[in-house]
Amino acid sequence: MAHIDYYLATISPSTYLAGGRLEEIAARHGASITYKPLDIMGLFSRTGGVPPGQRHVSRQEYRLMDLEREAKKNGMPINLKPAHWPTNPAPSSYALIAAQNAGGGDVGKFAQSILTACWAEEKNVAEDDVIRACLEAAGFDPALADSGMMVGAETYARNLEDAVEAGVFGAPFYITDDGQRFWGQDRLDELDQHLAGAL
């Protein structure tokens, strides 16, 4: 059975624009997924990247144009300048880790609901009430937002180290069990073809 390590950031617009396509691809190929939320700003500083607000204006302008085009292409609403961005990604990441460990719900749906809350619903995904509502909508016990903080913090830190070791430098980032790396929601078709043995 194929496996995908999925490095994501719960405040990343590109991760949001991936939608549920990874889960559809994994289901089609019988692949399992390990969700590995990480500190995207920490990843940038470790791998030569620059936070969006510190990039040259031409890069900032292009990023917004590209996000808008991707959102239209995928039929997804997006607010290019959400009220609560950037915000602290740690609480939602800890909850994602706790949900994955607990099982019983839909981890992909929870991750996407957090991303949608940030990029389409003007909600602050660092707030407990928002996280609890997203957990419940994905079939998890909302109390997971209050549990597993120590494990969540340890795993969150380890995910960043794992990412740097594995050659990850952005989000979303997908690594298959045979070591193939795919960066960005616009590489999901290539991941699909690879899992099919066509690429």
C-alpha positions as CSV (number, residue, x, y, z in Angstrom):
1,M,0.0,0.0,0.0
2,A,1.3,3.4,-1.0
3,H,1.8,6.1,1.7
4,I,2.0,9.9,1.5
5,D,3.6,12.2,4.1
6,Y,1.6,15.4,3.8
7,Y,3.3,18.5,5.2
8,L,0.8,21.3,5.6
9,A,0.4,24.6,7.2
10,T,-3.0,25.4,8.7
11,I,-2.7,29.1,7.7
12,S,-1.4,28.5,4.1
13,P,-3.5,29.7,1.2
14,S,-1.9,27.2,-1.1
15,T,-2.8,24.4,1.3
16,Y,-6.3,25.7,1.4
17,L,-6.5,25.6,-2.4
18,A,-5.6,21.9,-2.5
19,G,-9.1,21.3,-1.2
20,G,-10.0,17.7,-0.8
21,R,-8.0,16.5,-3.9
22,L,-5.3,14.8,-2.0
23,E,-7.8,12.6,-0.1
24,E,-9.5,11.8,-3.4
25,I,-6.2,10.8,-5.0
26,A,-5.2,8.7,-2.0
27,A,-8.5,6.9,-2.1
28,R,-8.2,6.2,-5.8
29,H,-4.8,4.5,-5.3
30,G,-5.4,2.9,-1.9
31,A,-2.8,5.2,-0.3
32,S,-2.6,6.2,3.3
33,I,-1.8,9.7,4.5
34,T,0.1,11.0,7.5
35,Y,-0.8,14.6,8.1
36,K,2.2,16.6,9.3
37,P,1.3,20.2,10.2
38,L,4.3,22.4,10.7
39,D,5.4,25.9,11.4
40,I,5.6,27.4,7.9
41,M,7.5,30.5,9.0
42,G,10.0,28.4,10.8
43,L,10.4,26.3,7.7
44,F,11.0,29.3,5.5
45,S,13.8,30.5,7.8
46,R,15.4,27.0,7.9
47,T,15.3,26.5,4.1
48,G,16.1,29.8,2.5
49,G,12.6,31.1,2.1
50,V,11.2,34.5,2.9
51,P,7.8,35.2,4.6
52,P,5.2,36.7,2.2
53,G,5.3,40.2,3.8
54,Q,9.1,40.4,3.4
55,R,9.2,39.4,-0.3
56,H,9.9,41.9,-3.1
57,V,6.7,43.7,-4.1
58,S,6.7,42.0,-7.5
59,R,6.6,38.6,-5.8
60,Q,3.8,39.8,-3.4
61,E,1.7,41.0,-6.3
62,Y,2.3,37.9,-8.4
63,R,1.4,35.7,-5.4
64,L,-2.0,37.4,-5.0
65,M,-2.8,37.1,-8.7
66,D,-1.8,33.5,-8.7
67,L,-3.9,32.7,-5.7
68,E,-6.9,34.4,-7.2
69,R,-6.5,32.4,-10.5
70,E,-6.1,29.1,-8.6
71,A,-9.2,29.8,-6.6
72,K,-11.2,30.5,-9.7
73,K,-9.9,27.5,-11.5
74,N,-10.9,25.3,-8.6
75,G,-14.2,27.0,-7.9
76,M,-13.2,28.0,-4.4
77,P,-14.0,31.3,-2.6
78,I,-10.9,33.1,-1.3
79,N,-10.3,36.3,0.6
80,L,-6.8,37.4,-0.5
81,K,-6.4,39.6,2.6
82,P,-8.2,37.7,5.4
83,A,-8.9,39.6,8.6
84,H,-7.1,37.1,10.8
85,W,-3.9,36.3,8.8
86,P,-1.3,35.8,9.7
87,T,-2.3,34.2,13.0
88,N,-0.9,31.6,15.4
89,P,-1.0,28.3,13.6
90,A,0.0,26.2,16.6
91,P,-3.4,25.7,18.3
92,S,-5.1,24.4,15.1
93,S,-2.0,22.3,14.3
94,Y,-2.0,20.7,17.8
95,A,-5.7,19.9,17.3
96,L,-5.0,18.3,14.0
97,I,-2.3,16.2,15.5
98,A,-4.7,15.2,18.4
99,A,-7.5,14.4,15.9
100,Q,-5.2,12.2,13.8
101,N,-4.0,10.4,17.0
102,A,-7.6,9.9,18.3
103,G,-9.2,8.7,15.1
104,G,-12.9,8.4,14.6
105,G,-13.4,11.4,12.4
106,D,-12.3,12.8,9.0
107,V,-8.8,14.3,9.4
108,G,-8.8,15.7,5.9
109,K,-12.2,17.4,6.4
110,F,-11.0,18.9,9.7
111,A,-7.8,20.3,8.1
112,Q,-9.8,21.8,5.2
113,S,-12.4,23.3,7.5
114,I,-9.7,25.1,9.4
115,L,-8.2,26.4,6.2
116,T,-11.6,27.4,4.9
117,A,-12.3,29.2,8.2
118,C,-9.2,31.3,7.6
119,W,-9.3,31.9,3.8
120,A,-13.0,32.0,3.1
121,E,-14.9,32.7,6.3
122,E,-13.0,35.5,8.1
123,K,-12.5,33.4,11.2
124,N,-9.4,33.4,13.5
125,V,-8.2,29.8,13.5
126,A,-6.1,30.4,16.6
127,E,-9.3,30.7,18.6
128,D,-10.6,27.7,20.6
129,D,-14.2,28.1,19.5
130,V,-13.3,28.1,15.9
131,I,-11.2,25.0,16.3
132,R,-13.9,23.2,18.3
133,A,-16.5,23.9,15.7
134,C,-14.2,22.5,12.9
135,L,-13.5,19.4,15.0
136,E,-17.1,18.8,15.5
137,A,-18.0,19.3,11.8
138,A,-15.4,16.7,10.9
139,G,-16.8,14.1,13.3
140,F,-14.4,14.6,16.2
141,D,-14.9,15.3,19.9
142,P,-14.5,19.1,20.2
143,A,-12.7,18.5,23.5
144,L,-9.7,17.4,21.5
145,A,-9.0,21.2,21.2
146,D,-8.1,21.1,24.9
147,S,-6.2,17.8,25.1
148,G,-2.9,16.5,24.0
149,M,-1.2,19.9,24.1
150,M,2.2,18.5,25.2
151,V,2.1,15.7,22.6
152,G,0.9,18.2,20.0
153,A,3.7,20.6,20.7
154,E,6.3,17.9,20.6
155,T,4.9,16.5,17.3
156,Y,4.6,19.9,15.8
157,A,8.3,20.7,16.5
158,R,9.3,17.2,15.2
159,N,7.3,17.7,12.0
160,L,9.4,20.8,11.3
161,E,12.6,18.8,11.8
162,D,11.3,15.9,9.7
163,A,10.4,18.4,7.0
164,V,13.8,19.9,6.8
165,E,15.5,16.5,6.8
166,A,13.1,15.3,4.0
167,G,13.8,18.2,1.7
168,V,10.5,20.1,2.3
169,F,10.6,23.9,1.8
170,G,7.0,24.9,1.5
171,A,3.4,23.9,1.9
172,P,1.5,21.9,0.8
173,F,4.2,19.3,0.3
174,Y,3.7,15.7,-0.5
175,I,6.3,12.9,-0.2
176,T,5.6,9.3,-1.3
177,D,7.0,6.3,0.4
178,D,9.4,5.8,-2.6
179,G,10.9,9.3,-1.9
180,Q,9.2,11.3,-4.7
181,R,8.5,14.9,-3.6
182,F,5.7,17.2,-4.9
183,W,5.5,20.8,-3.8
184,G,2.2,22.8,-4.2
185,Q,-1.4,22.2,-4.8
186,D,-0.6,22.6,-8.5
187,R,1.4,19.4,-8.4
188,L,-1.4,17.1,-7.3
189,D,-2.0,15.9,-10.9
190,E,1.6,14.8,-11.0
191,L,1.3,13.0,-7.6
192,D,-1.8,11.2,-9.0
193,Q,0.1,10.1,-12.2
194,H,3.1,9.0,-10.1
195,L,0.9,6.8,-7.9
196,A,-0.7,5.4,-11.0
197,G,2.8,4.4,-12.3
198,A,2.5,6.8,-15.2
199,L,5.1,9.3,-14.1
